[in-house]
Amino acid sequence: MFTIYGRPNSSNVRKVLWLCEEIGQTGYERVDYGRGFKPIDSPEYVALNPNMVVPTLVDGDFVLWESNAILRYLATRHGPEEIYPKDPAVRAKVEMWLDWQLTTLLTGVRLLFQGLHVKDPAHTAPEQLESAGKLATCSMEILDANLAVPGGYVAGDTLTIADCAIGMFVHRWYTLPI
Ligand SMILES: N[C@@H](CCC(=O)N[C@@H](CS)C(=O)NCC(=O)O)C(=O)O
């Protein structure tokens, strides 16, 4: 059984934990690393993940970081096909939304979260919050329009790893005082 390193209040860890539930992989071990828990700059953690971020997955001798790569690995190894479809066109849509989550959706939501929830002084100026809000709203409108099309899920008509990756940030968005 594999081990997940990372605190469960991190959105990038949560997406992995959600997938584990969906595919019935609940016997894993989890070790709390990250803000407020064990230090990610400790030599033992840096040896696993030189980026000093969570999550990291360890499966025997195999070590993997980058949350969306972990989703792909676990879905391929343990999931039913529909959670990471093999059909090239359907899979391409899943990949598109996974990339979009990391490159676009994350940008605005993370800045808002840091300003409004973490209250990091580097992100609390009104003009910063306003521009982060615009970015996040723009992404959410794109997502909303996509979900309005019959199908009901991010990449089509079944739940895929794209929903796990994106759902975490929608949840975060709804918890913000905006
Ligand atoms: N691209 C990385 C980003 C990981 C990341 O930024 N993780 C954050 C938590 S969401 C982190 O480790 N923050 C520092 C900490 O928790 O101490 C991934 O998707 O795995």
The ligand as an ORCA input file, in Angstrom:
! r2SCAN-3c Opt
* xyz 0 1
  N       2.261     22.006     -8.398
  C       2.294     21.429     -7.073
  C       1.944     22.512     -6.076
  C       1.936     21.986     -4.669
  C       1.698     23.097     -3.644
  O       1.780     24.308     -3.944
  N       1.416     22.694     -2.414
  C       1.193     23.629     -1.345
  C      -0.075     23.256     -0.590
  S      -1.513     23.337     -1.603
  C       2.326     23.565     -0.343
  O       3.057     22.599     -0.273
  N       2.456     24.622      0.478
  C       3.470     24.681      1.484
  C       3.127     24.033      2.788
  O       2.082     23.398      2.937
  O       3.945     24.160      3.714
  C       1.288     20.266     -7.019
  O       0.256     20.360     -7.690
  O       1.557     19.261     -6.327
*
